[in-house]
Amino acid sequence: MKNNATKLMVRLQIALLLLIGLLMTPTWLQAQEFTVSVEIPDIKAAPYHKPYVAIWIETPQRQGVHTLAFWRQQADWFKDLRQWWRKIGRSGSPDYQAVSGATRKPGVYSIHWDGRLGTGAMLPAGDYVLHVESVREQGSREYLRQTFSYPSNKQEQLVLEGKQELGTVTLLIK
């Protein structure tokens, strides 16, 4: 009986230490969530083809880190997303396969990301660049980029305005 009580006491002490450690962990070590909202504008064109869109993160040295979304149809046209193709697409990186989907009609779409890379590791602290690229058959292309720091010590909202193929793009880090 005394042995069981001792084991229980040790377990409670360990649990208490873990809880205290968790509560004392600085917020910069805790995961942050990213939400990228992308507007695909309603373009009056005949014929209208839905755009291919790639959304990804790179280092300031232009090293591809992670693809957040890749909306596409036929593989023959992937390379028309020139910036994304050069950095991530042509390497056949498996991380974009998990976030691929069909092209989207005009509207606002949100992508939520917990900061985990394809390996399961968290995005390391540092400076990064969010890229959003769109291209449309018999249309034009548009490429937007925004620098940000991770982690952020506060909630941050960054807004980009497209001119043709993209509308408002918002990055929310919290």
Wavefront OBJ file of the C-alpha trace (Angstrom):
o trace
v 0.000 0.000 0.000
v 2.804 2.386 0.945
v 4.585 1.534 -2.328
v 1.500 2.497 -4.406
v 1.135 5.792 -2.534
v 4.804 6.605 -3.204
v 4.398 5.860 -6.933
v 1.306 8.041 -7.080
v 3.109 10.897 -5.321
v 6.040 10.677 -7.768
v 3.657 10.694 -10.743
v 1.837 13.737 -9.396
v 5.124 15.580 -8.881
v 6.234 14.787 -12.451
v 2.871 15.918 -13.832
v 3.101 19.149 -11.824
v 6.634 19.842 -13.102
v 5.517 19.232 -16.701
v 2.558 21.571 -16.269
v 4.748 24.297 -14.753
v 7.238 23.875 -17.611
v 4.475 24.176 -20.194
v 3.053 27.297 -18.583
v 6.490 28.899 -18.399
v 7.373 28.146 -22.021
v 7.814 31.459 -23.830
v 5.154 32.142 -26.449
v 7.831 32.236 -29.148
v 8.447 28.521 -28.554
v 4.777 27.686 -28.910
v 3.292 26.965 -32.317
v 1.709 29.796 -34.224
v -1.048 29.418 -36.753
v -1.045 30.943 -40.213
v -4.110 31.799 -42.227
v -3.668 32.938 -45.799
v -6.794 34.289 -47.486
v -6.645 34.592 -51.257
v -9.222 36.311 -53.418
v -9.670 35.109 -56.981
v -11.458 37.989 -58.708
v -14.392 37.583 -61.057
v -12.865 38.356 -64.461
v -15.192 38.917 -67.389
v -13.502 37.021 -70.194
v -14.671 34.599 -72.858
v -13.577 31.923 -72.550
v -12.783 32.080 -68.846
v -10.412 29.464 -67.431
v -9.939 29.078 -63.688
v -6.406 30.053 -62.629
v -3.637 27.781 -61.432
v -2.475 29.114 -58.051
v 0.549 28.289 -55.892
v 1.071 29.597 -52.352
v 4.375 28.805 -50.659
v 7.024 29.941 -48.190
v 10.726 30.513 -48.871
v 13.720 31.800 -46.966
v 15.044 35.264 -47.908
v 17.810 33.354 -49.756
v 15.092 31.926 -52.051
v 15.182 28.375 -50.670
v 11.756 26.739 -50.886
v 10.471 25.764 -47.431
v 6.852 24.624 -47.752
v 3.931 24.763 -50.187
v 0.706 25.807 -48.477
v -1.591 25.312 -51.484
v -1.349 24.309 -55.130
v -4.549 24.545 -57.193
v -4.168 22.968 -60.595
v -5.554 20.720 -63.306
v -3.239 19.341 -65.988
v 0.430 18.664 -65.193
v 1.496 20.090 -68.571
v 0.742 23.588 -67.278
v 2.443 23.410 -63.847
v 5.579 25.072 -65.221
v 3.545 28.178 -66.134
v 3.630 29.021 -62.425
v 7.209 30.069 -63.127
v 8.414 31.164 -59.700
v 6.888 28.206 -57.857
v 8.007 25.728 -60.524
v 11.654 26.844 -60.307
v 11.793 26.672 -56.520
v 9.602 23.707 -55.588
v 7.512 22.225 -58.393
v 10.089 20.735 -60.712
v 11.870 18.999 -57.849
v 8.822 16.765 -57.455
v 8.741 17.624 -53.759
v 6.193 15.444 -51.998
v 5.108 18.300 -49.713
v 3.019 19.942 -52.418
v 1.181 16.742 -53.257
v -0.525 16.865 -49.866
v -1.892 20.372 -50.480
v -2.822 20.038 -54.146
v -6.344 20.498 -55.303
v -8.453 21.495 -58.257
v -8.518 25.018 -59.628
v -11.035 27.322 -57.943
v -13.736 29.608 -59.276
v -13.803 33.304 -58.272
v -14.187 33.831 -54.541
v -12.187 34.117 -51.320
v -10.378 31.026 -50.042
v -8.581 30.532 -46.728
v -5.679 28.204 -46.096
v -4.899 27.367 -42.466
v -1.440 26.073 -41.554
v -0.139 25.075 -38.127
v 3.514 25.772 -38.960
v 4.447 22.107 -39.411
v 6.624 21.170 -42.346
v 6.199 18.018 -44.422
v 8.610 16.246 -42.050
v 6.387 17.036 -39.062
v 8.944 19.482 -37.623
v 7.893 23.031 -36.790
v 8.985 25.917 -38.990
v 12.283 27.133 -37.487
v 12.484 30.682 -36.158
v 13.612 33.212 -38.737
v 12.639 35.501 -41.572
v 10.562 34.143 -44.445
v 8.774 35.224 -47.593
v 5.192 34.277 -48.465
v 4.678 33.882 -52.228
v 1.373 33.780 -54.114
v 1.442 33.136 -57.840
v -1.487 32.836 -60.252
v -1.659 32.143 -63.970
v -4.669 31.637 -66.190
v -4.903 30.071 -69.638
v -5.713 32.811 -72.170
v -5.249 35.257 -69.312
v -2.328 36.799 -67.521
v -0.149 35.986 -64.551
v 0.357 37.640 -61.217
v 2.987 37.180 -58.540
v 2.888 38.678 -55.030
v 5.306 38.284 -52.139
v 5.425 39.409 -48.530
v 8.199 39.076 -45.947
v 7.373 38.059 -42.380
v 9.167 36.855 -39.267
v 8.393 33.644 -37.444
v 7.583 33.463 -34.696
v 5.873 36.769 -34.190
v 5.579 38.053 -30.633
v 2.149 39.459 -31.473
v -0.762 38.749 -33.772
v 0.116 40.135 -37.173
v -1.918 40.769 -40.308
v -0.230 41.563 -43.615
v -2.268 42.558 -46.678
v -1.306 42.480 -50.362
v -3.400 43.790 -53.246
v -3.374 42.063 -56.603
v -4.012 43.964 -59.797
v -5.431 41.401 -62.267
v -5.432 37.681 -61.511
v -5.426 38.070 -57.720
v -7.523 40.259 -55.479
v -6.719 40.829 -51.809
v -4.273 38.398 -50.195
v -4.071 38.454 -46.389
v -1.563 36.679 -44.145
v -2.700 36.400 -40.524
v -0.194 35.044 -37.994
v -1.470 34.330 -34.492
l 1 2 3 4 5 6 7 8 9 10 11 12 13 14 15 16 17 18 19 20 21 22 23 24 25 26 27 28 29 30 31 32 33 34 35 36 37 38 39 40 41 42 43 44 45 46 47 48 49 50 51 52 53 54 55 56 57 58 59 60 61 62 63 64 65 66 67 68 69 70 71 72 73 74 75 76 77 78 79 80 81 82 83 84 85 86 87 88 89 90 91 92 93 94 95 96 97 98 99 100 101 102 103 104 105 106 107 108 109 110 111 112 113 114 115 116 117 118 119 120 121 122 123 124 125 126 127 128 129 130 131 132 133 134 135 136 137 138 139 140 141 142 143 144 145 146 147 148 149 150 151 152 153 154 155 156 157 158 159 160 161 162 163 164 165 166 167 168 169 170 171 172 173 174
